[in-house]
Amino acid sequence: MMGRVIILISLCVLSVVEGLYFHIGETERKCFIEEIPDETMVTANYKLQLYDPRTGGYMPSNAGLGMHVEVKDPEDNMLLSRVYSSEGRFTFTSHTPGEHVICLFSNSTKWFSGSMLRVHFDIQVGEHAIDYATMAQKEKLTELQLRVRQLLDQVDQITKEQNYQRYREERFRQTSENTSRRVLWWAVGQVGVLLVMGWWQMRHLRKFFEAKKLV
């Protein structure tokens, strides 16, 4: 029983909220790789701040400054490509399990003229991406009904995480088997080359000895 609890806790940790900030320059692109199960909703919040050389700090960015967001799935298909405002949220749903690439950049230089931008970035995966407060108001759910909905979403997300782990294990096993097969054929090829070289050397030495009438 304790082992099952540990497994459930470990799987839940995979869907925690990831918050960070980073700096980008003019037209600089920052990309992140997020491992996401299939049919999983992802929501990301961001906010841009402009560096102020007079104070050495960061201030709210200009209203005209936008953030270009691109999201690609593991098969390099474009899931999202759109320009957003200086602060906002974007959402997408994965259709293929694996590593999704999320890229952020500003393709405008006229707004900060060589200054650095600080980008606050927050990714929410799975049930963490659902706004339950809005859902409760929209569907007029009671506190108990909302809690049941949250539990069902958590169970569904755990199932997706387990399926994704099985998918990764299967891919790893296939990679290992392919590597082992290639190593085996490489070893067989090396042995074959050595045998052919040994036969050729023996044949050459035999002809040499016959020519010298030593045998």
N, C-alpha and C positions, 0 to 999 in steps of 0.2 A: 504493500500500500504506500509506504514511504517512497519507494522508487518511482511509482506513478506520479506522486505529488511533485517530486523533483523534476521529472520529465515535463510535466505541465508548466511548472514555473520557468524552466529553461526555454520552452517554446514561447511563453508569453514575453520573455525578455527580448526575443527576436523582434517584437513589434513595438518596442518602446519608441518614444519620441526622440528625435535627434535634432538638437539645436546647436548652432554654431554661427560664427561670423568670420568673414574673410575680406581681403582687400583686392581690388582689381584696378587696373589702369585703363587708359583709353583703348577701346576695341579689344581688350584682353578677355579671354574666354576661360571660365572655370567650369570643370566638369566633375561630376561625382558619380560613382558606381554604386547602385543600390540593388541588392539581391531581393527579388520580390516574387512571391508565388503567383500562379496564374489567377485571373479573375479577382484581383485584389485592388481596392481603391487606395490611391495615394494622394494626399493633400500636402501642399507645401506653402508656407507663409514666408514672405520676404519683405525687407525694408531697406531702402538705400539711404546712406548718409554721405554727405559731401565733405571732404577734408577742407578745413579752414586754416590756411597758412598763418593768419594773423594770431589766432588763439592756439594753434597746434591741436585743436580738437575737431570733432565732427559735428556738422549741423544738418538739419533736414535738407534733402536734395531739392532741386528745382522741380516745379510741377511738370515741366515739359520733358524731363528726363525719363526715359523708359528702360525697361529690362526685357531683353529678348530671351525667351525660354525655349529650349529644344529638348525633347525626350525621345530616345530611341530604345527599342526593345532588343532582346538578345540576338534577333535575326537582322538587326540594323534597319528595321522599319521605323519610320517616323511616326510617333504617336502624338506628338504635340510640337507645334512650331508657331509661336505667337509673341507679339510684343505687348507687354503689360506696362502699367504705370509705375511710378517710383516706389509704390508700396501696395501690396495686395496679396492675392492667393491664386494658385492654380491647382487644378485637379486632373488626374487621369486614372484610367483603370488598365491594369496589365492584362494581357491576353495570352502571353507566353511566359512560363516560369524561367527565371534566370537573372542575369545581370542587366539592369537597365541603366543607361547612361543619361544623366540629367546635366545639361549645360546651360550656364547663365552668362550673359555678356551684354554690354551696352554698346551699340554700334554708333553712338553719337559722341562726338568730341567737343562740340561747340558749347556744351553746358558746363563742363568743368575744366576745360582748357589745361590739360596736363595734370590736374589734381587727381588724387586717389579717391576711390569710392570704397566705403565700407558697406558690405552687404550682410545683413542679418538674415540667416536662413534656417528654417525650421521644417523638418520633414516628419510627417505623420503617416504611418502605414497601418493598414488593416482597420480594426474597429476604432483605433485612435483617430482616424481621419473622419469619423462620423460625428456630426454636430447633434448630439442627443437632446440638447436643450431646444433647438429648433424643431427637431423631430417630435418632441413631446407636445410642443405648442401646436404644430401643424396637424398632428393626428389625434390630439387631445387625449394623450395617454396619462394614466395615473402613475404614481411613483412606482407601484409594484409592477405594472405593465412595462414601464420603461426599464426597470431593472431586469425583468425577464428578457426583454429585447436585447439588452446589453450582454447578458449571459449567453444568449443564443448566438449573437455575433462573435463573442469570444470563442465559443466552441467551434463555430464555423471557421474562424481564423486559425485556430489550433489544428483543425483538420487539414486546412490548406498548407500550413507549415509542415505538417507530417508528410503530406504528399510531396511537397517540394524536397524534403530531405531524402525521401525514397528516390525521387527523380535524380537528385545529385549523386546518391550512392550508385544508382544504375549507370549513370554516365561515367563515374569514376571507375566502376568495374569494367565497363567496356573499354575505357582508355587503357586500363591496366592489362586487359587481355590482349588488346591490339599491340601494346608495347612488348609484352612477353612473346607474342607471336613473331614480331619483327626481330627481336633479339635472337629467337631460336633460328629463324631463317638466316640471319646474319652469321650465326655460329656454323650452321650447316654449310653456308657458302664458303666460309673461311676454311673449313675442313676439306671441302671439295677442291678449293684452289691449292691447298697444301698437297693433297693426294696427286693432283694433276702435275704439279711442279716436281714432286718426288719421282713420279713415273717418267716424266720427261728427262730428268737428270740421270736416272738409271739407264734409260734408253740411249742417251747421249754418251754416257761413260762406256756402255757396252760397245757401241760403234767405235769409240776411240780405242778401246783395248783390242778390238778385232782388227782395226786398221794398223795398229802397232804390233799385231800378231802376239799379243801377250796372253790371249786365251784361245 
